[in-house]
Amino acid sequence: MDKENRKMSPEEREMVFGTLQNHFIFGKLDTEYIEKIINLMARCRVRAGCYILRKGQEPEALHIVSEGKLQIEFINQKIQKNTLLERGSIFGELAIVYHCSRSASIRAVTDAVLWTISTHDIIEVMREAL
């Protein structure tokens, strides 16, 4: 995953804001805290076939898909489930909020662009919001 020093376009900002505002956790935050989250996000490029995260890893970041398609690979003894994530999808937040390891792996099916915020930064904003 390659981080880029690039600001969000107005369209990307609107998409990310809407994704956070409609989320069952982040939607409860005042607008100023959603804006703080957005201002701390970095743009990352991911090549097709690369894993963004793997099951069992400790959480490092929250991600929102801006471009491309990602696949959630969830496998346990009884279930094998593969779900696609596309523009506006958010992932990585549950492991951060619940302080647990990743429950699935996520792989880029196509080249993709993500908006990412570190676990440290998201926790700091959430603490400030409380």
N, CA, C and O atoms as CSV, one atom per row, in Angstrom:
chain,resi,resn,atom,element,x,y,z
A,1,MET,N,N,0.852,-1.164,0.000
A,1,MET,CA,C,0.000,0.000,0.000
A,1,MET,C,C,0.900,1.230,0.000
A,1,MET,O,O,1.778,1.365,0.852
A,2,ASP,N,N,0.679,2.117,-0.951
A,2,ASP,CA,C,1.499,3.323,-1.091
A,2,ASP,C,C,0.710,4.555,-0.698
A,2,ASP,O,O,-0.322,4.859,-1.297
A,3,LYS,N,N,1.206,5.276,0.330
A,3,LYS,CA,C,0.554,6.518,0.749
A,3,LYS,C,C,0.942,7.634,-0.197
A,3,LYS,O,O,2.082,7.712,-0.656
A,4,GLU,N,N,-0.028,8.507,-0.488
A,4,GLU,CA,C,0.204,9.655,-1.351
A,4,GLU,C,C,-0.094,10.927,-0.582
A,4,GLU,O,O,-1.013,10.966,0.235
A,5,ASN,N,N,0.675,11.955,-0.840
A,5,ASN,CA,C,0.441,13.251,-0.207
A,5,ASN,C,C,-0.492,14.038,-1.117
A,5,ASN,O,O,-0.054,14.872,-1.910
A,6,ARG,N,N,-1.785,13.760,-0.987
A,6,ARG,CA,C,-2.774,14.389,-1.859
A,6,ARG,C,C,-4.020,14.707,-1.048
A,6,ARG,O,O,-4.461,13.897,-0.233
A,7,LYS,N,N,-4.580,15.877,-1.272
A,7,LYS,CA,C,-5.800,16.266,-0.579
A,7,LYS,C,C,-7.012,15.655,-1.276
A,7,LYS,O,O,-6.965,15.312,-2.457
A,8,MET,N,N,-8.089,15.529,-0.520
A,8,MET,CA,C,-9.339,15.016,-1.079
A,8,MET,C,C,-9.958,16.050,-1.998
A,8,MET,O,O,-9.948,17.247,-1.714
A,9,SER,N,N,-10.496,15.564,-3.105
A,9,SER,CA,C,-11.293,16.431,-3.967
A,9,SER,C,C,-12.618,16.685,-3.252
A,9,SER,O,O,-12.961,15.947,-2.328
A,10,PRO,N,N,-13.365,17.704,-3.654
A,10,PRO,CA,C,-14.678,17.927,-3.029
A,10,PRO,C,C,-15.599,16.709,-3.143
A,10,PRO,O,O,-16.369,16.428,-2.224
A,11,GLU,N,N,-15.526,15.988,-4.260
A,11,GLU,CA,C,-16.360,14.798,-4.450
A,11,GLU,C,C,-15.957,13.676,-3.494
A,11,GLU,O,O,-16.811,13.009,-2.911
A,12,GLU,N,N,-14.637,13.475,-3.338
A,12,GLU,CA,C,-14.161,12.448,-2.410
A,12,GLU,C,C,-14.522,12.815,-0.972
A,12,GLU,O,O,-14.935,11.956,-0.192
A,13,ARG,N,N,-14.367,14.082,-0.628
A,13,ARG,CA,C,-14.691,14.551,0.727
A,13,ARG,C,C,-16.170,14.308,1.023
A,13,ARG,O,O,-16.519,13.858,2.114
A,14,GLU,N,N,-17.020,14.599,0.077
A,14,GLU,CA,C,-18.462,14.379,0.244
A,14,GLU,C,C,-18.761,12.893,0.438
A,14,GLU,O,O,-19.572,12.527,1.290
A,15,MET,N,N,-18.107,12.036,-0.350
A,15,MET,CA,C,-18.311,10.592,-0.232
A,15,MET,C,C,-17.847,10.087,1.132
A,15,MET,O,O,-18.568,9.336,1.790
A,16,VAL,N,N,-16.648,10.493,1.564
A,16,VAL,CA,C,-16.108,10.053,2.848
A,16,VAL,C,C,-16.977,10.584,3.990
A,16,VAL,O,O,-17.277,9.851,4.933
A,17,PHE,N,N,-17.375,11.837,3.910
A,17,PHE,CA,C,-18.233,12.416,4.947
A,17,PHE,C,C,-19.543,11.622,5.046
A,17,PHE,O,O,-19.974,11.269,6.143
A,18,GLY,N,N,-20.165,11.346,3.910
A,18,GLY,CA,C,-21.413,10.581,3.898
A,18,GLY,C,C,-21.247,9.184,4.451
A,18,GLY,O,O,-22.115,8.689,5.170
A,19,THR,N,N,-20.131,8.542,4.118
A,19,THR,CA,C,-19.860,7.196,4.624
A,19,THR,C,C,-19.754,7.214,6.148
A,19,THR,O,O,-20.339,6.369,6.825
A,20,LEU,N,N,-19.017,8.166,6.676
A,20,LEU,CA,C,-18.859,8.261,8.131
A,20,LEU,C,C,-20.169,8.658,8.807
A,20,LEU,O,O,-20.526,8.109,9.850
A,21,GLN,N,N,-20.877,9.604,8.218
A,21,GLN,CA,C,-22.125,10.094,8.800
A,21,GLN,C,C,-23.198,8.997,8.838
A,21,GLN,O,O,-24.034,8.983,9.741
A,22,ASN,N,N,-23.178,8.089,7.874
A,22,ASN,CA,C,-24.176,7.021,7.811
A,22,ASN,C,C,-23.750,5.756,8.552
A,22,ASN,O,O,-24.498,4.780,8.589
A,23,HIS,N,N,-22.562,5.767,9.138
A,23,HIS,CA,C,-22.059,4.598,9.852
A,23,HIS,C,C,-22.667,4.525,11.250
A,23,HIS,O,O,-22.878,5.555,11.889
A,24,PHE,N,N,-22.945,3.329,11.719
A,24,PHE,CA,C,-23.615,3.168,13.007
A,24,PHE,C,C,-22.783,3.653,14.201
A,24,PHE,O,O,-23.348,3.930,15.259
A,25,ILE,N,N,-21.484,3.759,14.061
A,25,ILE,CA,C,-20.634,4.282,15.143
A,25,ILE,C,C,-20.335,5.765,14.906
A,25,ILE,O,O,-20.619,6.599,15.766
A,26,PHE,N,N,-19.776,6.087,13.769
A,26,PHE,CA,C,-19.308,7.445,13.507
A,26,PHE,C,C,-20.445,8.420,13.238
A,26,PHE,O,O,-20.269,9.628,13.403
A,27,GLY,N,N,-21.595,7.926,12.833
A,27,GLY,CA,C,-22.748,8.777,12.597
A,27,GLY,C,C,-23.269,9.451,13.847
A,27,GLY,O,O,-24.041,10.406,13.762
A,28,LYS,N,N,-22.860,8.971,15.002
A,28,LYS,CA,C,-23.277,9.569,16.277
A,28,LYS,C,C,-22.393,10.757,16.663
A,28,LYS,O,O,-22.709,11.485,17.604
A,29,LEU,N,N,-21.298,10.953,15.948
A,29,LEU,CA,C,-20.384,12.058,16.251
A,29,LEU,C,C,-20.915,13.380,15.694
A,29,LEU,O,O,-21.603,13.405,14.673
A,30,ASP,N,N,-20.585,14.476,16.382
A,30,ASP,CA,C,-20.889,15.801,15.848
A,30,ASP,C,C,-20.074,16.010,14.572
A,30,ASP,O,O,-19.023,15.396,14.387
A,31,THR,N,N,-20.569,16.876,13.703
A,31,THR,CA,C,-19.920,17.155,12.421
A,31,THR,C,C,-18.459,17.552,12.586
A,31,THR,O,O,-17.620,17.165,11.772
A,32,GLU,N,N,-18.141,18.321,13.633
A,32,GLU,CA,C,-16.746,18.763,13.802
A,32,GLU,C,C,-15.785,17.585,13.972
A,32,GLU,O,O,-14.637,17.664,13.537
A,33,TYR,N,N,-16.236,16.494,14.599
A,33,TYR,CA,C,-15.366,15.329,14.794
A,33,TYR,C,C,-15.254,14.502,13.520
A,33,TYR,O,O,-14.204,13.922,13.244
A,34,ILE,N,N,-16.321,14.446,12.755
A,34,ILE,CA,C,-16.239,13.779,11.447
A,34,ILE,C,C,-15.243,14.534,10.572
A,34,ILE,O,O,-14.436,13.920,9.873
A,35,GLU,N,N,-15.298,15.862,10.610
A,35,GLU,CA,C,-14.347,16.681,9.842
A,35,GLU,C,C,-12.912,16.441,10.309
A,35,GLU,O,O,-11.998,16.389,9.486
A,36,LYS,N,N,-12.702,16.295,11.620
A,36,LYS,CA,C,-11.349,16.012,12.129
A,36,LYS,C,C,-10.841,14.682,11.591
A,36,LYS,O,O,-9.682,14.574,11.192
A,37,ILE,N,N,-11.701,13.673,11.577
A,37,ILE,CA,C,-11.313,12.369,11.033
A,37,ILE,C,C,-10.894,12.525,9.575
A,37,ILE,O,O,-9.842,12.032,9.168
A,38,ILE,N,N,-11.714,13.205,8.802
A,38,ILE,CA,C,-11.429,13.395,7.374
A,38,ILE,C,C,-10.096,14.117,7.180
A,38,ILE,O,O,-9.308,13.746,6.310
A,39,ASN,N,N,-9.845,15.139,7.983
A,39,ASN,CA,C,-8.605,15.918,7.840
A,39,ASN,C,C,-7.354,15.114,8.201
A,39,ASN,O,O,-6.249,15.479,7.798
A,40,LEU,N,N,-7.515,14.035,8.947
A,40,LEU,CA,C,-6.375,13.191,9.324
A,40,LEU,C,C,-6.157,12.015,8.358
A,40,LEU,O,O,-5.198,11.257,8.507
A,41,MET,N,N,-7.034,11.869,7.387
A,41,MET,CA,C,-6.944,10.721,6.481
A,41,MET,C,C,-5.881,10.929,5.404
A,41,MET,O,O,-5.624,12.049,4.961
A,42,ALA,N,N,-5.276,9.823,5.001
A,42,ALA,CA,C,-4.273,9.828,3.929
A,42,ALA,C,C,-4.787,8.984,2.765
A,42,ALA,O,O,-5.493,7.996,2.963
A,43,ARG,N,N,-4.430,9.381,1.577
A,43,ARG,CA,C,-4.807,8.640,0.365
A,43,ARG,C,C,-3.780,7.548,0.128
A,43,ARG,O,O,-2.575,7.803,0.155
A,44,CYS,N,N,-4.258,6.326,-0.106
A,44,CYS,CA,C,-3.373,5.185,-0.342
A,44,CYS,C,C,-3.783,4.450,-1.606
A,44,CYS,O,O,-4.968,4.237,-1.862
A,45,ARG,N,N,-2.796,4.070,-2.384
A,45,ARG,CA,C,-3.026,3.248,-3.583
A,45,ARG,C,C,-2.678,1.804,-3.252
A,45,ARG,O,O,-1.702,1.526,-2.555
A,46,VAL,N,N,-3.491,0.898,-3.764
A,46,VAL,CA,C,-3.271,-0.529,-3.560
A,46,VAL,C,C,-3.348,-1.213,-4.926
A,46,VAL,O,O,-4.266,-0.960,-5.706
A,47,ARG,N,N,-2.394,-2.063,-5.200
A,47,ARG,CA,C,-2.393,-2.809,-6.473
A,47,ARG,C,C,-3.255,-4.062,-6.362
A,47,ARG,O,O,-3.367,-4.672,-5.298
A,48,ALA,N,N,-3.850,-4.422,-7.471
A,48,ALA,CA,C,-4.672,-5.636,-7.521
A,48,ALA,C,C,-3.870,-6.821,-7.008
A,48,ALA,O,O,-2.700,-6.987,-7.354
A,49,GLY,N,N,-4.504,-7.647,-6.178
A,49,GLY,CA,C,-3.868,-8.844,-5.641
A,49,GLY,C,C,-3.217,-8.646,-4.276
A,49,GLY,O,O,-2.931,-9.622,-3.582
A,50,CYS,N,N,-2.982,-7.405,-3.886
A,50,CYS,CA,C,-2.341,-7.128,-2.593
A,50,CYS,C,C,-3.358,-7.208,-1.458
A,50,CYS,O,O,-4.529,-6.870,-1.631
A,51,TYR,N,N,-2.891,-7.659,-0.293
A,51,TYR,CA,C,-3.718,-7.689,0.897
A,51,TYR,C,C,-3.563,-6.373,1.649
A,51,TYR,O,O,-2.449,-5.896,1.867
A,52,ILE,N,N,-4.697,-5.791,2.041
A,52,ILE,CA,C,-4.685,-4.585,2.841
A,52,ILE,C,C,-4.548,-4.967,4.304
A,52,ILE,O,O,-3.847,-4.304,5.068
A,53,LEU,N,N,-5.221,-6.037,4.682
A,53,LEU,CA,C,-5.087,-6.586,6.027
A,53,LEU,C,C,-5.356,-8.078,5.996
A,53,LEU,O,O,-5.973,-8.606,5.071
A,54,ARG,N,N,-4.872,-8.742,7.040
A,54,ARG,CA,C,-5.034,-10.196,7.141
A,54,ARG,C,C,-5.669,-10.571,8.467
A,54,ARG,O,O,-5.454,-9.927,9.494
A,55,LYS,N,N,-6.449,-11.622,8.409
A,55,LYS,CA,C,-7.117,-12.132,9.600
A,55,LYS,C,C,-6.080,-12.381,10.695
A,55,LYS,O,O,-5.019,-12.948,10.438
A,56,GLY,N,N,-6.401,-11.948,11.930
A,56,GLY,CA,C,-5.515,-12.154,13.067
A,56,GLY,C,C,-4.589,-10.989,13.358
A,56,GLY,O,O,-4.027,-10.911,14.451
A,57,GLN,N,N,-4.415,-10.074,12.397
A,57,GLN,CA,C,-3.546,-8.916,12.627
A,57,GLN,C,C,-4.167,-7.959,13.641
A,57,GLN,O,O,-5.387,-7.892,13.792
A,58,GLU,N,N,-3.312,-7.232,14.318
A,58,GLU,CA,C,-3.777,-6.154,15.188
A,58,GLU,C,C,-4.189,-4.978,14.295
A,58,GLU,O,O,-3.608,-4.776,13.228
A,59,PRO,N,N,-5.181,-4.210,14.724
A,59,PRO,CA,C,-5.650,-3.099,13.884
A,59,PRO,C,C,-4.629,-1.968,13.795
A,59,PRO,O,O,-4.084,-1.526,14.807
A,60,GLU,N,N,-4.379,-1.510,12.575
A,60,GLU,CA,C,-3.462,-0.405,12.342
A,60,GLU,C,C,-4.173,0.817,11.789
A,60,GLU,O,O,-3.710,1.945,11.957
A,61,ALA,N,N,-5.320,0.585,11.119
A,61,ALA,CA,C,-5.986,1.706,10.466
A,61,ALA,C,C,-7.432,1.359,10.106
A,61,ALA,O,O,-7.831,0.196,10.046
A,62,LEU,N,N,-8.184,2.415,9.874
A,62,LEU,CA,C,-9.526,2.325,9.330
A,62,LEU,C,C,-9.428,2.777,7.877
A,62,LEU,O,O,-8.633,3.663,7.564
A,63,HIS,N,N,-10.214,2.190,6.990
A,63,HIS,CA,C,-10.127,2.489,5.562
A,63,HIS,C,C,-11.510,2.740,4.968
A,63,HIS,O,O,-12.498,2.136,5.385
A,64,ILE,N,N,-11.562,3.643,3.986
A,64,ILE,CA,C,-12.766,3.857,3.183
A,64,ILE,C,C,-12.352,3.732,1.724
A,64,ILE,O,O,-11.379,4.349,1.291
A,65,VAL,N,N,-13.096,2.932,0.971
A,65,VAL,CA,C,-12.789,2.704,-0.439
A,65,VAL,C,C,-13.240,3.905,-1.265
A,65,VAL,O,O,-14.394,4.328,-1.188
A,66,SER,N,N,-12.314,4.448,-2.056
A,66,SER,CA,C,-12.632,5.541,-2.967
A,66,SER,C,C,-12.776,5.024,-4.399
A,66,SER,O,O,-13.676,5.431,-5.134
A,67,GLU,N,N,-11.869,4.119,-4.779
A,67,GLU,CA,C,-11.905,3.540,-6.131
A,67,GLU,C,C,-11.518,2.075,-6.045
A,67,GLU,O,O,-10.767,1.671,-5.158
A,68,GLY,N,N,-12.038,1.280,-6.979
A,68,GLY,CA,C,-11.653,-0.122,-7.075
A,68,GLY,C,C,-12.568,-1.052,-6.314
A,68,GLY,O,O,-13.577,-0.645,-5.737
A,69,LYS,N,N,-12.180,-2.325,-6.334
A,69,LYS,CA,C,-12.952,-3.372,-5.653
A,69,LYS,C,C,-12.035,-4.193,-4.766
A,69,LYS,O,O,-10.931,-4.572,-5.157
A,70,LEU,N,N,-12.522,-4.458,-3.562
A,70,LEU,CA,C,-11.792,-5.268,-2.595
A,70,LEU,C,C,-12.653,-6.457,-2.214
A,70,LEU,O,O,-13.881,-6.394,-2.278
A,71,GLN,N,N,-12.008,-7.531,-1.819
A,71,GLN,CA,C,-12.732,-8.734,-1.416
A,71,GLN,C,C,-12.438,-9.058,0.039
A,71,GLN,O,O,-11.281,-9.134,0.454
A,72,ILE,N,N,-13.523,-9.250,0.820
A,72,ILE,CA,C,-13.390,-9.707,2.199
A,72,ILE,C,C,-13.320,-11.221,2.141
A,72,ILE,O,O,-14.194,-11.867,1.563
A,73,GLU,N,N,-12.290,-11.781,2.733
A,73,GLU,CA,C,-12.131,-13.237,2.770
A,73,GLU,C,C,-12.294,-13.683,4.215
A,73,GLU,O,O,-11.396,-13.521,5.041
A,74,PHE,N,N,-13.452,-14.244,4.498
A,74,PHE,CA,C,-13.771,-14.715,5.838
A,74,PHE,C,C,-13.900,-16.221,5.794
A,74,PHE,O,O,-14.774,-16.750,5.108
A,75,ILE,N,N,-13.048,-16.912,6.512
A,75,ILE,CA,C,-13.074,-18.369,6.502
A,75,ILE,C,C,-12.996,-18.867,7.940
A,75,ILE,O,O,-12.109,-18.467,8.694
A,76,ASN,N,N,-13.920,-19.733,8.313
A,76,ASN,CA,C,-13.786,-20.466,9.563
A,76,ASN,C,C,-14.152,-21.920,9.274
A,76,ASN,O,O,-14.301,-22.295,8.111
A,77,GLN,N,N,-14.294,-22.715,10.276
A,77,GLN,CA,C,-14.524,-24.144,10.055
A,77,GLN,C,C,-15.841,-24.436,9.344
A,77,GLN,O,O,-15.944,-25.437,8.635
A,78,LYS,N,N,-16.838,-23.592,9.517
A,78,LYS,CA,C,-18.152,-23.869,8.954
A,78,LYS,C,C,-18.526,-22.988,7.776
A,78,LYS,O,O,-19.355,-23.374,6.953
A,79,ILE,N,N,-17.931,-21.817,7.685
A,79,ILE,CA,C,-18.367,-20.836,6.689
A,79,ILE,C,C,-17.182,-20.340,5.872
A,79,ILE,O,O,-16.104,-20.078,6.405
A,80,GLN,N,N,-17.406,-20.216,4.571
A,80,GLN,CA,C,-16.465,-19.501,3.714
A,80,GLN,C,C,-17.287,-18.435,3.004
A,80,GLN,O,O,-18.206,-18.749,2.248
A,81,LYS,N,N,-16.953,-17.182,3.251
A,81,LYS,CA,C,-17.743,-16.085,2.726
A,81,LYS,C,C,-16.821,-15.091,2.045
A,81,LYS,O,O,-15.809,-14.680,2.612
A,82,ASN,N,N,-17.173,-14.711,0.834
A,82,ASN,CA,C,-16.425,-13.705,0.101
A,82,ASN,C,C,-17.382,-12.583,-0.300
A,82,ASN,O,O,-18.372,-12.826,-0.991
A,83,THR,N,N,-17.090,-11.366,0.129
A,83,THR,CA,C,-17.940,-10.215,-0.128
A,83,THR,C,C,-17.097,-9.117,-0.756
A,83,THR,O,O,-15.943,-8.927,-0.373
A,84,LEU,N,N,-17.664,-8.387,-1.727
A,84,LEU,CA,C,-16.942,-7.298,-2.370
A,84,LEU,C,C,-17.224,-5.974,-1.680
A,84,LEU,O,O,-18.352,-5.690,-1.276
A,85,LEU,N,N,-16.176,-5.171,-1.552
A,85,LEU,CA,C,-16.279,-3.806,-1.061
A,85,LEU,C,C,-15.982,-2.883,-2.234
A,85,LEU,O,O,-15.037,-3.109,-2.990
A,86,GLU,N,N,-16.803,-1.833,-2.381
A,86,GLU,CA,C,-16.623,-0.876,-3.460
A,86,GLU,C,C,-16.671,0.537,-2.913
A,86,GLU,O,O,-16.680,0.733,-1.698
A,87,ARG,N,N,-16.702,1.520,-3.792
A,87,ARG,CA,C,-16.694,2.936,-3.402
A,87,ARG,C,C,-17.683,3.189,-2.260
A,87,ARG,O,O,-18.850,2.805,-2.325
A,88,GLY,N,N,-17.178,3.846,-1.216
A,88,GLY,CA,C,-18.022,4.195,-0.075
A,88,GLY,C,C,-18.054,3.146,1.017
A,88,GLY,O,O,-18.662,3.368,2.064
A,89,SER,N,N,-17.413,2.010,0.797
A,89,SER,CA,C,-17.362,0.968,1.831
A,89,SER,C,C,-16.315,1.330,2.863
A,89,SER,O,O,-15.255,1.858,2.528
A,90,ILE,N,N,-16.618,1.043,4.128
A,90,ILE,CA,C,-15.689,1.298,5.227
A,90,ILE,C,C,-15.307,-0.043,5.848
A,90,ILE,O,O,-16.145,-0.938,5.959
A,91,PHE,N,N,-14.046,-0.183,6.251
A,91,PHE,CA,C,-13.636,-1.416,6.920
A,91,PHE,C,C,-12.472,-1.145,7.855
A,91,PHE,O,O,-11.737,-0.169,7.704
A,92,GLY,N,N,-12.327,-2.037,8.824
A,92,GLY,CA,C,-11.259,-1.927,9.802
A,92,GLY,C,C,-11.681,-1.276,11.101
A,92,GLY,O,O,-10.920,-1.263,12.068
A,93,GLU,N,N,-12.885,-0.736,11.133
A,93,GLU,CA,C,-13.326,0.006,12.310
A,93,GLU,C,C,-13.678,-0.882,13.497
A,93,GLU,O,O,-13.466,-0.491,14.645
A,94,LEU,N,N,-14.209,-2.061,13.238
A,94,LEU,CA,C,-14.658,-2.905,14.348
A,94,LEU,C,C,-13.498,-3.380,15.209
A,94,LEU,O,O,-13.605,-3.398,16.436
A,95,ALA,N,N,-12.394,-3.764,14.583
A,95,ALA,CA,C,-11.219,-4.203,15.355
A,95,ALA,C,C,-10.665,-3.051,16.196
A,95,ALA,O,O,-10.147,-3.271,17.291
A,96,ILE,N,N,-10.774,-1.837,15.688
A,96,ILE,CA,C,-10.302,-0.667,16.440
A,96,ILE,C,C,-11.226,-0.394,17.626
A,96,ILE,O,O,-10.771,-0.252,18.761
A,97,VAL,N,N,-12.512,-0.324,17.351
A,97,VAL,CA,C,-13.481,0.027,18.395
A,97,VAL,C,C,-13.559,-1.035,19.484
A,97,VAL,O,O,-13.671,-0.711,20.666
A,98,TYR,N,N,-13.499,-2.307,19.084
A,98,TYR,CA,C,-13.632,-3.394,20.056
A,98,TYR,C,C,-12.293,-3.942,20.558
A,98,TYR,O,O,-12.266,-4.920,21.305
A,99,HIS,N,N,-11.186,-3.316,20.153
A,99,HIS,CA,C,-9.844,-3.708,20.616
A,99,HIS,C,C,-9.584,-5.204,20.412
A,99,HIS,O,O,-9.226,-5.916,21.351
A,100,CYS,N,N,-9.765,-5.660,19.196
A,100,CYS,CA,C,-9.541,-7.074,18.902
A,100,CYS,C,C,-8.764,-7.208,17.595
A,100,CYS,O,O,-8.601,-6.236,16.857
A,101,SER,N,N,-8.295,-8.403,17.321
A,101,SER,CA,C,-7.569,-8.635,16.071
A,101,SER,C,C,-8.555,-8.709,14.906
A,101,SER,O,O,-9.763,-8.848,15.101
A,102,ARG,N,N,-8.026,-8.614,13.717
A,102,ARG,CA,C,-8.845,-8.642,12.503
A,102,ARG,C,C,-9.566,-9.980,12.380
A,102,ARG,O,O,-8.988,-11.036,12.637
A,103,SER,N,N,-10.844,-9.920,11.980
A,103,SER,CA,C,-11.661,-11.134,11.870
A,103,SER,C,C,-11.695,-11.674,10.452
A,103,SER,O,O,-12.252,-12.746,10.214
A,104,ALA,N,N,-11.107,-10.949,9.504
A,104,ALA,CA,C,-11.100,-11.383,8.102
A,104,ALA,C,C,-9.893,-10.778,7.402
A,104,ALA,O,O,-9.242,-9.870,7.918
A,105,SER,N,N,-9.613,-11.300,6.222
A,105,SER,CA,C,-8.577,-10.715,5.366
A,105,SER,C,C,-9.263,-9.914,4.275
A,105,SER,O,O,-10.379,-10.237,3.868
A,106,ILE,N,N,-8.593,-8.861,3.796
A,106,ILE,CA,C,-9.144,-8.054,2.711
A,106,ILE,C,C,-8.067,-7.872,1.658
A,106,ILE,O,O,-6.949,-7.439,1.937
A,107,ARG,N,N,-8.453,-8.223,0.421
A,107,ARG,CA,C,-7.523,-8.218,-0.717
A,107,ARG,C,C,-8.093,-7.363,-1.830
A,107,ARG,O,O,-9.300,-7.377,-2.069
A,108,ALA,N,N,-7.229,-6.612,-2.519
A,108,ALA,CA,C,-7.654,-5.808,-3.661
A,108,ALA,C,C,-7.894,-6.719,-4.861
A,108,ALA,O,O,-7.000,-7.458,-5.272
A,109,VAL,N,N,-9.085,-6.666,-5.415
A,109,VAL,CA,C,-9.422,-7.429,-6.622
A,109,VAL,C,C,-8.958,-6.643,-7.848
A,109,VAL,O,O,-8.502,-7.222,-8.835
A,110,THR,N,N,-9.081,-5.313,-7.769
A,110,THR,CA,C,-8.596,-4.413,-8.823
A,110,THR,C,C,-7.645,-3.418,-8.152
A,110,THR,O,O,-7.562,-3.359,-6.925
A,111,ASP,N,N,-6.938,-2.646,-8.958
A,111,ASP,CA,C,-6.204,-1.529,-8.370
A,111,ASP,C,C,-7.218,-0.683,-7.618
A,111,ASP,O,O,-8.356,-0.535,-8.065
A,112,ALA,N,N,-6.818,-0.131,-6.487
A,112,ALA,CA,C,-7.765,0.589,-5.650
A,112,ALA,C,C,-7.131,1.817,-5.009
A,112,ALA,O,O,-5.910,1.929,-4.900
A,113,VAL,N,N,-8.000,2.733,-4.589
A,113,VAL,CA,C,-7.598,3.911,-3.824
A,113,VAL,C,C,-8.420,3.898,-2.546
A,113,VAL,O,O,-9.640,3.740,-2.582
A,114,LEU,N,N,-7.740,4.067,-1.414
A,114,LEU,CA,C,-8.390,4.088,-0.108
A,114,LEU,C,C,-8.066,5.395,0.590
A,114,LEU,O,O,-7.010,5.987,0.366
A,115,TRP,N,N,-8.989,5.845,1.440
A,115,TRP,CA,C,-8.707,6.914,2.390
A,115,TRP,C,C,-8.550,6.239,3.734
A,115,TRP,O,O,-9.431,5.495,4.165
A,116,THR,N,N,-7.435,6.492,4.403
A,116,THR,CA,C,-7.028,5.737,5.585
A,116,THR,C,C,-6.697,6.675,6.742
A,116,THR,O,O,-6.127,7.750,6.552
A,117,ILE,N,N,-7.072,6.238,7.951
A,117,ILE,CA,C,-6.692,6.952,9.164
A,117,ILE,C,C,-6.143,5.926,10.151
A,117,ILE,O,O,-6.700,4.837,10.294
A,118,SER,N,N,-5.061,6.270,10.824
A,118,SER,CA,C,-4.416,5.330,11.743
A,118,SER,C,C,-5.304,5.055,12.949
A,118,SER,O,O,-6.151,5.868,13.320
A,119,THR,N,N,-5.089,3.897,13.547
A,119,THR,CA,C,-5.797,3.526,14.773
A,119,THR,C,C,-5.579,4.587,15.845
A,119,THR,O,O,-6.528,4.997,16.513
A,120,HIS,N,N,-4.353,5.029,16.011
A,120,HIS,CA,C,-4.031,6.053,17.012
A,120,HIS,C,C,-4.867,7.310,16.789
A,120,HIS,O,O,-5.471,7.832,17.727
A,121,ASP,N,N,-4.903,7.797,15.551
A,121,ASP,CA,C,-5.623,9.033,15.262
A,121,ASP,C,C,-7.129,8.888,15.466
A,121,ASP,O,O,-7.767,9.789,16.010
A,122,ILE,N,N,-7.703,7.767,15.038
A,122,ILE,CA,C,-9.150,7.587,15.190
A,122,ILE,C,C,-9.517,7.484,16.673
A,122,ILE,O,O,-10.544,8.016,17.095
A,123,ILE,N,N,-8.695,6.814,17.450
A,123,ILE,CA,C,-8.965,6.696,18.886
A,123,ILE,C,C,-8.870,8.065,19.561
A,123,ILE,O,O,-9.680,8.384,20.431
A,124,GLU,N,N,-7.891,8.869,19.167
A,124,GLU,CA,C,-7.758,10.201,19.752
A,124,GLU,C,C,-8.979,11.071,19.449
A,124,GLU,O,O,-9.460,11.784,20.330
A,125,VAL,N,N,-9.479,11.023,18.231
A,125,VAL,CA,C,-10.667,11.803,17.889
A,125,VAL,C,C,-11.881,11.292,18.669
A,125,VAL,O,O,-12.676,12.088,19.169
A,126,MET,N,N,-12.025,9.978,18.773
A,126,MET,CA,C,-13.157,9.405,19.499
A,126,MET,C,C,-13.089,9.801,20.988
A,126,MET,O,O,-14.118,10.114,21.587
A,127,ARG,N,N,-11.916,9.789,21.572
A,127,ARG,CA,C,-11.768,10.196,22.976
A,127,ARG,C,C,-12.139,11.672,23.152
A,127,ARG,O,O,-12.805,12.047,24.117
A,128,GLU,N,N,-11.705,12.480,22.225
A,128,GLU,CA,C,-12.007,13.899,22.282
A,128,GLU,C,C,-13.522,14.153,22.162
A,128,GLU,O,O,-14.062,15.072,22.777
A,129,ALA,N,N,-14.175,13.332,21.371
A,129,ALA,CA,C,-15.618,13.483,21.148
A,129,ALA,C,C,-16.443,13.088,22.359
A,129,ALA,O,O,-17.580,13.536,22.508
A,130,LEU,N,N,-15.880,12.249,23.230
A,130,LEU,CA,C,-16.636,11.790,24.398
A,130,LEU,C,C,-16.790,12.858,25.406
A,130,LEU,O,O,-17.402,12.636,26.451
